Amino acid sequence: MTNSERQRRYRRRHLGLGGQRERLECLVLIATKRNAERLAAYFECSITDLVERLINERTELILSNLNNEERDAFLEQKKL
């Protein structure tokens, strides 16, 4: 099986119909990437796992400090 075939299968499995992931692409400063690599090594996880963890932890923190109206606006991605 070629690399492109393996990649196609991986994408179909993880990103396709019923998949649990979406692609997130961004460019970051070199220093930021190095910090992400250090944090991932420290926590013994992948950068993907690290990003998920940091985003989810921060989201929980923000939600815990919002009232119902602010929470609804946040979840609907609207400004108050």
Distance bins in CASP14 RR format, pairs under 12 A and 6 or more apart:
PFRMAT RR
TARGET T0000
AUTHOR 0000-0000-0000
RMODE 2
METHOD distances of the structure
MODEL  1
1 7 0 0 0 0 0 1 0 0 0 0 0
1 8 0 0 0 0 1 0 0 0 0 0 0
1 9 0 0 0 0 1 0 0 0 0 0 0
1 10 0 0 0 0 0 1 0 0 0 0 0
2 8 0 0 0 0 1 0 0 0 0 0 0
2 9 0 0 0 0 0 1 0 0 0 0 0
3 9 0 0 0 0 0 1 0 0 0 0 0
3 10 0 0 0 0 0 1 0 0 0 0 0
4 10 0 0 0 0 0 1 0 0 0 0 0
4 11 0 0 0 0 0 1 0 0 0 0 0
5 11 0 0 0 0 0 1 0 0 0 0 0
5 12 0 0 0 0 0 1 0 0 0 0 0
6 12 0 0 0 0 0 1 0 0 0 0 0
6 13 0 0 0 0 0 1 0 0 0 0 0
7 13 0 0 0 0 0 1 0 0 0 0 0
7 14 0 0 0 0 0 1 0 0 0 0 0
7 15 0 0 0 0 0 1 0 0 0 0 0
8 14 0 0 0 0 0 1 0 0 0 0 0
8 15 0 0 0 0 0 1 0 0 0 0 0
8 16 0 0 0 0 0 1 0 0 0 0 0
9 15 0 0 0 0 0 1 0 0 0 0 0
9 16 0 0 0 0 0 1 0 0 0 0 0
10 16 0 0 0 0 0 1 0 0 0 0 0
10 19 0 0 0 0 0 1 0 0 0 0 0
10 21 0 0 0 0 0 1 0 0 0 0 0
10 23 0 0 0 0 0 1 0 0 0 0 0
11 17 0 0 0 0 0 1 0 0 0 0 0
11 19 0 0 0 0 1 0 0 0 0 0 0
11 21 0 0 0 0 1 0 0 0 0 0 0
11 22 0 0 0 0 0 1 0 0 0 0 0
11 23 0 0 0 0 1 0 0 0 0 0 0
12 18 0 0 0 0 0 1 0 0 0 0 0
12 19 0 0 0 0 1 0 0 0 0 0 0
12 21 0 0 0 0 0 1 0 0 0 0 0
13 19 1 0 0 1 0 0 0 0 0 0 0
13 20 0 0 0 0 1 0 0 0 0 0 0
13 21 0 0 0 0 1 0 0 0 0 0 0
14 20 1 0 0 1 0 0 0 0 0 0 0
14 21 1 0 1 0 0 0 0 0 0 0 0
14 22 0 0 0 0 1 0 0 0 0 0 0
14 23 0 0 0 0 1 0 0 0 0 0 0
14 48 0 0 0 0 0 1 0 0 0 0 0
15 21 1 0 1 0 0 0 0 0 0 0 0
15 22 1 0 0 1 0 0 0 0 0 0 0
15 23 1 0 0 1 0 0 0 0 0 0 0
15 24 0 0 0 0 0 1 0 0 0 0 0
16 22 0 0 0 0 1 0 0 0 0 0 0
16 23 0 0 0 0 0 1 0 0 0 0 0
20 52 0 0 0 0 0 1 0 0 0 0 0
21 48 0 0 0 0 1 0 0 0 0 0 0
21 49 0 0 0 0 0 1 0 0 0 0 0
21 51 0 0 0 0 0 1 0 0 0 0 0
21 52 0 0 0 0 1 0 0 0 0 0 0
22 48 0 0 0 0 0 1 0 0 0 0 0
22 52 0 0 0 0 0 1 0 0 0 0 0
23 48 0 0 0 0 0 1 0 0 0 0 0
24 47 0 0 0 0 0 1 0 0 0 0 0
24 48 0 0 0 0 1 0 0 0 0 0 0
24 51 1 0 0 1 0 0 0 0 0 0 0
24 52 0 0 0 0 1 0 0 0 0 0 0
24 55 0 0 0 0 1 0 0 0 0 0 0
25 51 0 0 0 0 0 1 0 0 0 0 0
26 32 0 0 0 0 1 0 0 0 0 0 0
26 33 0 0 0 0 0 1 0 0 0 0 0
26 36 0 0 0 0 0 1 0 0 0 0 0
26 47 0 0 0 0 0 1 0 0 0 0 0
26 51 0 0 0 0 1 0 0 0 0 0 0
27 33 0 0 0 0 1 0 0 0 0 0 0
28 34 0 0 0 0 1 0 0 0 0 0 0
28 35 0 0 0 0 1 0 0 0 0 0 0
28 36 1 0 0 1 0 0 0 0 0 0 0
28 37 0 0 0 0 0 1 0 0 0 0 0
28 47 0 0 0 0 0 1 0 0 0 0 0
28 51 0 0 0 0 0 1 0 0 0 0 0
29 35 0 0 0 0 1 0 0 0 0 0 0
29 36 0 0 0 0 0 1 0 0 0 0 0
30 36 0 0 0 0 0 1 0 0 0 0 0
30 37 0 0 0 0 0 1 0 0 0 0 0
31 37 0 0 0 0 0 1 0 0 0 0 0
31 38 0 0 0 0 0 1 0 0 0 0 0
32 38 0 0 0 0 0 1 0 0 0 0 0
32 39 0 0 0 0 0 1 0 0 0 0 0
32 47 0 0 0 0 0 1 0 0 0 0 0
32 51 0 0 0 0 0 1 0 0 0 0 0
33 39 0 0 0 0 0 1 0 0 0 0 0
33 40 0 0 0 0 0 1 0 0 0 0 0
33 47 0 0 0 0 1 0 0 0 0 0 0
33 50 0 0 0 0 0 1 0 0 0 0 0
33 51 0 0 0 0 0 1 0 0 0 0 0
34 40 0 0 0 0 0 1 0 0 0 0 0
34 41 0 0 0 0 0 1 0 0 0 0 0
34 47 0 0 0 0 0 1 0 0 0 0 0
35 41 0 0 0 0 0 1 0 0 0 0 0
35 42 0 0 0 0 0 1 0 0 0 0 0
35 47 0 0 0 0 0 1 0 0 0 0 0
35 50 0 0 0 0 0 1 0 0 0 0 0
35 51 0 0 0 0 0 1 0 0 0 0 0
35 54 0 0 0 0 0 1 0 0 0 0 0
36 42 0 0 0 0 0 1 0 0 0 0 0
36 43 0 0 0 0 0 1 0 0 0 0 0
36 45 0 0 0 0 0 1 0 0 0 0 0
36 46 0 0 0 0 0 1 0 0 0 0 0
36 47 1 0 1 0 0 0 0 0 0 0 0
36 48 0 0 0 0 0 1 0 0 0 0 0
36 49 0 0 0 0 0 1 0 0 0 0 0
36 50 1 0 0 1 0 0 0 0 0 0 0
36 51 1 0 0 1 0 0 0 0 0 0 0
36 53 0 0 0 0 0 1 0 0 0 0 0
36 54 0 0 0 0 1 0 0 0 0 0 0
37 43 0 0 0 0 0 1 0 0 0 0 0
37 45 0 0 0 0 0 1 0 0 0 0 0
37 46 0 0 0 0 0 1 0 0 0 0 0
37 47 1 0 0 1 0 0 0 0 0 0 0
37 50 0 0 0 0 1 0 0 0 0 0 0
37 51 0 0 0 0 0 1 0 0 0 0 0
38 44 0 0 0 0 0 1 0 0 0 0 0
38 47 0 0 0 0 0 1 0 0 0 0 0
38 50 0 0 0 0 1 0 0 0 0 0 0
39 45 0 0 0 0 1 0 0 0 0 0 0
39 46 0 0 0 0 0 1 0 0 0 0 0
39 47 0 0 0 0 1 0 0 0 0 0 0
39 49 0 0 0 0 0 1 0 0 0 0 0
39 50 1 0 1 0 0 0 0 0 0 0 0
39 51 0 0 0 0 1 0 0 0 0 0 0
39 53 0 0 0 0 1 0 0 0 0 0 0
39 54 0 0 0 0 1 0 0 0 0 0 0
40 46 1 0 0 1 0 0 0 0 0 0 0
40 47 1 0 1 0 0 0 0 0 0 0 0
40 48 0 0 0 0 1 0 0 0 0 0 0
40 49 1 0 0 1 0 0 0 0 0 0 0
40 50 1 0 1 0 0 0 0 0 0 0 0
40 51 0 0 0 0 1 0 0 0 0 0 0
40 52 0 0 0 0 0 1 0 0 0 0 0
40 53 0 0 0 0 1 0 0 0 0 0 0
40 54 0 0 0 0 0 1 0 0 0 0 0
41 47 0 0 0 0 1 0 0 0 0 0 0
41 49 0 0 0 0 0 1 0 0 0 0 0
41 50 0 0 0 0 1 0 0 0 0 0 0
42 50 0 0 0 0 1 0 0 0 0 0 0
42 53 0 0 0 0 0 1 0 0 0 0 0
43 49 1 0 0 1 0 0 0 0 0 0 0
43 50 1 0 0 1 0 0 0 0 0 0 0
43 51 0 0 0 0 0 1 0 0 0 0 0
43 52 0 0 0 0 0 1 0 0 0 0 0
43 53 1 0 0 1 0 0 0 0 0 0 0
43 54 0 0 0 0 1 0 0 0 0 0 0
43 57 0 0 0 0 0 1 0 0 0 0 0
44 50 0 0 0 0 0 1 0 0 0 0 0
44 53 0 0 0 0 0 1 0 0 0 0 0
45 51 0 0 0 0 1 0 0 0 0 0 0
45 52 0 0 0 0 1 0 0 0 0 0 0
45 53 1 0 0 1 0 0 0 0 0 0 0
45 54 0 0 0 0 0 1 0 0 0 0 0
46 52 0 0 0 0 1 0 0 0 0 0 0
46 53 0 0 0 0 0 1 0 0 0 0 0
47 53 0 0 0 0 0 1 0 0 0 0 0
47 54 0 0 0 0 0 1 0 0 0 0 0
48 54 0 0 0 0 0 1 0 0 0 0 0
48 55 0 0 0 0 0 1 0 0 0 0 0
49 55 0 0 0 0 0 1 0 0 0 0 0
49 56 0 0 0 0 0 1 0 0 0 0 0
50 56 0 0 0 0 0 1 0 0 0 0 0
50 57 0 0 0 0 0 1 0 0 0 0 0
51 57 0 0 0 0 0 1 0 0 0 0 0
51 58 0 0 0 0 0 1 0 0 0 0 0
52 58 0 0 0 0 0 1 0 0 0 0 0
52 59 0 0 0 0 0 1 0 0 0 0 0
53 59 0 0 0 0 0 1 0 0 0 0 0
53 60 0 0 0 0 0 1 0 0 0 0 0
54 60 0 0 0 0 0 1 0 0 0 0 0
54 61 0 0 0 0 0 1 0 0 0 0 0
55 61 0 0 0 0 0 1 0 0 0 0 0
55 62 0 0 0 0 0 1 0 0 0 0 0
56 62 0 0 0 0 0 1 0 0 0 0 0
56 63 0 0 0 0 0 1 0 0 0 0 0
57 63 0 0 0 0 0 1 0 0 0 0 0
57 64 0 0 0 0 0 1 0 0 0 0 0
58 64 0 0 0 0 0 1 0 0 0 0 0
58 65 0 0 0 0 0 1 0 0 0 0 0
58 74 0 0 0 0 0 1 0 0 0 0 0
59 65 0 0 0 0 0 1 0 0 0 0 0
59 66 0 0 0 0 0 1 0 0 0 0 0
59 71 0 0 0 0 0 1 0 0 0 0 0
59 74 0 0 0 0 1 0 0 0 0 0 0
59 75 0 0 0 0 1 0 0 0 0 0 0
60 66 0 0 0 0 0 1 0 0 0 0 0
60 71 0 0 0 0 0 1 0 0 0 0 0
60 74 0 0 0 0 0 1 0 0 0 0 0
61 74 0 0 0 0 0 1 0 0 0 0 0
62 70 0 0 0 0 1 0 0 0 0 0 0
62 71 0 0 0 0 1 0 0 0 0 0 0
62 73 0 0 0 0 0 1 0 0 0 0 0
62 74 1 0 0 1 0 0 0 0 0 0 0
62 75 0 0 0 0 0 1 0 0 0 0 0
63 70 0 0 0 0 1 0 0 0 0 0 0
63 71 1 0 0 1 0 0 0 0 0 0 0
63 72 0 0 0 0 0 1 0 0 0 0 0
63 73 0 0 0 0 0 1 0 0 0 0 0
63 74 1 0 0 1 0 0 0 0 0 0 0
63 75 0 0 0 0 1 0 0 0 0 0 0
64 70 0 0 0 0 0 1 0 0 0 0 0
64 71 0 0 0 0 1 0 0 0 0 0 0
64 74 0 0 0 0 0 1 0 0 0 0 0
65 71 0 0 0 0 1 0 0 0 0 0 0
65 74 0 0 0 0 0 1 0 0 0 0 0
66 72 0 0 0 0 1 0 0 0 0 0 0
66 73 0 0 0 0 1 0 0 0 0 0 0
66 74 1 0 0 1 0 0 0 0 0 0 0
66 75 0 0 0 0 1 0 0 0 0 0 0
66 80 0 0 0 0 1 0 0 0 0 0 0
67 73 0 0 0 0 1 0 0 0 0 0 0
67 74 0 0 0 0 0 1 0 0 0 0 0
67 80 0 0 0 0 0 1 0 0 0 0 0
68 74 0 0 0 0 0 1 0 0 0 0 0
68 75 0 0 0 0 0 1 0 0 0 0 0
68 80 0 0 0 0 0 1 0 0 0 0 0
69 75 0 0 0 0 0 1 0 0 0 0 0
69 76 0 0 0 0 0 1 0 0 0 0 0
69 78 0 0 0 0 0 1 0 0 0 0 0
69 79 0 0 0 0 0 1 0 0 0 0 0
69 80 1 0 0 1 0 0 0 0 0 0 0
70 76 0 0 0 0 0 1 0 0 0 0 0
70 78 0 0 0 0 0 1 0 0 0 0 0
70 79 0 0 0 0 0 1 0 0 0 0 0
70 80 1 0 0 1 0 0 0 0 0 0 0
71 78 0 0 0 0 0 1 0 0 0 0 0
71 80 0 0 0 0 0 1 0 0 0 0 0
72 78 0 0 0 0 1 0 0 0 0 0 0
72 80 0 0 0 0 1 0 0 0 0 0 0
73 79 1 0 0 1 0 0 0 0 0 0 0
73 80 1 0 1 0 0 0 0 0 0 0 0
74 80 0 0 0 0 1 0 0 0 0 0 0
END
